[in-house]
Amino acid sequence: MISRSIAYLALAGAVFAGAVAAAPPPKAAVTISLPGDAGFAFKPGSGVEGAQRYCLTCHSSAYVSTQPPLTKTQWTAEVTKMRKAYGAAIPDDAASAIVDYLTATYGKS
């Protein structure tokens, strides 16, 4: 009974694979439009280039600019979390500049 079930599953998988392989390609290029930052942008300031280059890779500027004001220690922890836990490709020298920018622009003392 089990071998018959396995045979039916294998047959179903083969039929599905054949149907997927036989599907014609799209007739035209497919594009997706995202809503963007809804009018948000990083505030100008020293170090904004690093935030634009590295932070926007994963999320919008609205995500940063709508956070509550954080201390330098808290921004350091956030940037470290992005690098260590989420794998953000932020070089060491850029990380400290981003923390300084975020603290000066979106931080509290």
ZABA-961992 format. One line per 3 residues: for each residue x, y, z of N, C-alpha, C, CB. Coordinates in steps of 0.1 Angstrom, whole numbers. Glycine has a CB too. Layout:
# residues N
X:Y:Z:X:Y:Z:X:Y:Z:X:Y:Z | ...;
# end
This chain:
# residues 109
8:-12:0:0:0:0:9:13:0:-9:0:12 | 19:13:8:28:24:9:35:26:-4:38:23:20 | 40:15:-10:48:16:-23:38:21:-34:54:2:-27;
26:18:-34:16:23:-44:14:38:-42:3:16:-43 | 14:43:-29:12:57:-26:24:65:-31:10:59:-11 | 36:59:-29:48:65:-33:49:66:-48:61:58:-28;
44:55:-55:44:55:-70:34:66:-75:39:41:-75 | 23:68:-68:13:78:-72:19:92:-70:0:77:-65 | 26:94:-59:32:107:-57:43:110:-67:39:108:-43;
51:100:-70:62:101:-81:55:105:-94:70:89:-82 | 44:98:-98:38:101:-110:32:115:-110:27:91:-113 | 26:119:-99:20:133:-98:32:143:-100:13:135:-85;
43:141:-93:54:150:-94:59:151:-108:65:145:-85 | 60:140:-115:65:140:-129:55:147:-138:67:125:-134 | 42:145:-136:32:153:-144:33:168:-142:18:148:-141;
35:172:-129:36:186:-125:49:192:-131:36:187:-110 | 60:185:-130:72:189:-136:71:191:-151:84:180:-133 | 65:182:-158:63:183:-172:54:195:-176:56:170:-178;
44:198:-168:35:209:-170:43:222:-168:23:209:-161 | 51:223:-158:59:235:-155:69:237:-167:66:234:-142 | 76:226:-171:86:227:-181:79:231:-195:93:214:-183;
67:228:-197:60:231:-210:54:244:-210:50:220:-212 | 54:251:-199:48:265:-198:56:274:-207:47:270:-184 | 49:282:-216:56:291:-225:62:303:-217:46:296:-236;
72:309:-222:78:321:-215:69:332:-216:92:324:-220 | 70:343:-208:62:355:-209:64:361:-223:65:365:-198 | 54:367:-228:55:374:-242:62:387:-241:41:375:-248;
62:393:-229:69:406:-228:76:407:-214:59:418:-230 | 84:417:-213:91:418:-200:81:421:-189:102:430:-201 | 83:416:-177:74:418:-166:81:427:-156:71:404:-159;
75:438:-152:80:447:-142:71:448:-130:82:461:-149 | 77:452:-119:70:454:-107:73:468:-102:74:443:-96 | 63:475:-99:65:489:-93:63:489:-78:56:499:-100;
72:493:-71:71:494:-56:67:508:-53:84:490:-49 | 60:510:-41:55:523:-38:65:533:-34:45:522:-27 | 78:529:-31:88:539:-28:87:543:-13:87:551:-37;
93:554:-10:93:559:4:82:568:8:106:566:6 | 72:570:-1:60:578:2:64:592:7:52:571:13 | 74:598:0:78:611:3:89:612:13:67:619:8;
93:601:19:104:601:29:118:601:22:103:590:39 | 127:607:28:141:606:23:150:608:35:144:617:12 | 162:603:35:172:606:46:174:621:46:185:599:44;
175:626:58:178:641:60:192:643:56:175:645:75 | 195:654:50:209:657:47:218:658:59:210:670:39 | 230:655:58:240:656:69:252:648:66:233:650:82;
262:650:74:275:643:72:273:628:74:286:649:82 | 276:620:64:275:606:65:262:601:58:275:602:79 | 254:609:53:242:605:46:244:595:35:234:617:41;
256:597:28:259:588:17:260:574:21:272:593:10 | 266:571:33:268:558:38:254:551:41:276:557:50 | 245:559:47:232:554:50:224:551:37:224:565:58;
226:560:27:219:557:14:224:545:8:220:569:5 | 237:544:8:244:532:1:241:519:8:259:535:0 | 242:518:21:241:506:28:227:503:34:251:505:38;
221:513:39:208:510:46:196:508:36:204:522:55 | 197:515:25:186:514:15:187:500:7:187:525:5 | 197:493:9:198:480:3:187:470:8:212:473:5;
184:472:21:174:463:27:161:469:30:180:457:39 | 161:482:33:148:488:37:148:503:33:145:487:52 | 136:509:34:134:523:30:140:533:40:120:525:27;
141:545:35:145:556:45:134:558:55:149:568:37 | 122:556:51:110:558:60:111:548:72:97:555:52 | 117:537:70:119:527:81:128:534:92:125:514:76;
138:541:87:148:547:97:142:560:102:161:550:90 | 136:568:93:132:581:98:119:581:107:129:590:86 | 112:570:107:101:569:116:103:561:129:89:561:108;
116:558:131:120:552:144:120:562:155:134:544:143 | 118:558:167:120:568:178:134:573:179:115:562:192 | 137:584:184:151:589:186:159:579:195:151:603:191;
171:576:190:179:566:197:192:573:201:182:554:189 | 198:568:212:211:573:216:222:567:207:214:569:231 | 234:572:208:245:566:200:247:551:203:258:574:203;
246:548:216:247:534:220:236:525:213:247:532:235 | 224:530:213:213:523:207:215:522:192:200:530:210 | 219:533:185:221:532:171:233:523:167:225:547:165;
243:523:176:254:513:174:249:499:175:265:515:185 | 240:496:184:234:483:186:226:479:173:226:482:199 | 219:489:168:210:486:156:219:483:144:201:499:153;
229:491:142:238:489:130:245:475:132:248:500:129 | 250:472:144:256:460:147:246:448:144:261:459:161 | 234:449:148:224:439:146:222:437:131:211:443:153;
221:448:123:219:447:109:231:439:102:218:461:102 | 243:442:107:255:435:102:256:421:106:267:443:106 | 254:418:119:257:405:124:245:395:123:260:406:139;
233:400:126:221:391:126:215:390:112:211:396:135 | 215:402:104:208:402:91:218:401:79:200:414:90 | 231:402:82:241:401:72:243:413:63:237:389:63;
239:425:68:241:437:60:256:438:57:236:449:67 | 259:441:44:273:442:40:279:456:42:275:438:25 | 280:460:55:284:473:58:299:472:64:275:480:69;
308:478:57:322:477:61:324:484:75:332:484:51 | 334:481:82:337:486:95:337:502:95:350:481:101 | 345:507:85:346:522:85:333:529:82:357:526:75;
325:522:74:312:528:70:302:527:82:306:521:58 | 303:516:90:294:514:101:295:526:111:297:501:108 | 307:530:115:309:540:124:304:554:119:324:542:129;
306:556:106:301:568:100:286:568:99:307:570:86 | 280:557:97:265:556:97:259:558:111:261:542:91 | 266:552:121:261:555:135:262:569:138:270:546:144;
273:576:134:274:590:137:263:598:130:288:595:133 | 261:595:117:250:602:110:236:599:116:250:597:95 | 233:587:119:220:584:125:218:591:139:218:569:127;
229:591:147:228:597:160:226:612:158:241:595:168 | 234:619:149:233:633:148:220:637:141:244:638:139 | 214:629:133:202:632:125:189:627:131:204:628:111;
190:615:136:178:608:142:179:604:156:174:596:133 | 189:610:163:192:605:176:188:614:188:207:603:178 | 191:610:199:189:618:211:202:617:220:176:613:220;
204:627:228:216:627:236:214:621:249:221:641:238;
# end
